[in-house]
């Protein structure tokens, strides 16, 4: 899973073979959380309050780029379009 951002000890990753709603993973120490990109809503896991705030603020700022990245990778996976 590629790391797409790092800040304050938080790793933001995207599994490009994941399906379902566009989302990203945030890892902070032993904490792991999954966020829906479009709403920047926590959909699985947890983070400490300060890390949660930083990740949601970051995701709101980069939402368009995250969605573009998700769509580009999904498009590359469609048969016959490589």
Secondary structure as the mmCIF struct_conf table of DSSP 4:
data_model
#
loop_
_struct_conf.conf_type_id
_struct_conf.id
_struct_conf.beg_label_comp_id
_struct_conf.beg_label_asym_id
_struct_conf.beg_label_seq_id
_struct_conf.end_label_comp_id
_struct_conf.end_label_asym_id
_struct_conf.end_label_seq_id
STRN STRN1 UNK A 2 UNK A 7
TURN_TY1_P TURN_TY1_P1 UNK A 8 UNK A 9
STRN STRN2 UNK A 10 UNK A 14
TURN_TY1_P TURN_TY1_P2 UNK A 16 UNK A 17
BEND BEND1 UNK A 20 UNK A 21
STRN STRN3 UNK A 23 UNK A 28
TURN_TY1_P TURN_TY1_P3 UNK A 29 UNK A 30
STRN STRN4 UNK A 31 UNK A 36
TURN_TY1_P TURN_TY1_P4 UNK A 37 UNK A 40
STRN STRN5 UNK A 41 UNK A 45
HELX_RH_AL_P HELX_RH_AL_P1 UNK A 49 UNK A 61
TURN_TY1_P TURN_TY1_P5 UNK A 62 UNK A 62
HELX_RH_AL_P HELX_RH_AL_P2 UNK A 63 UNK A 77
BEND BEND2 UNK A 78 UNK A 78
TURN_TY1_P TURN_TY1_P6 UNK A 79 UNK A 80
#
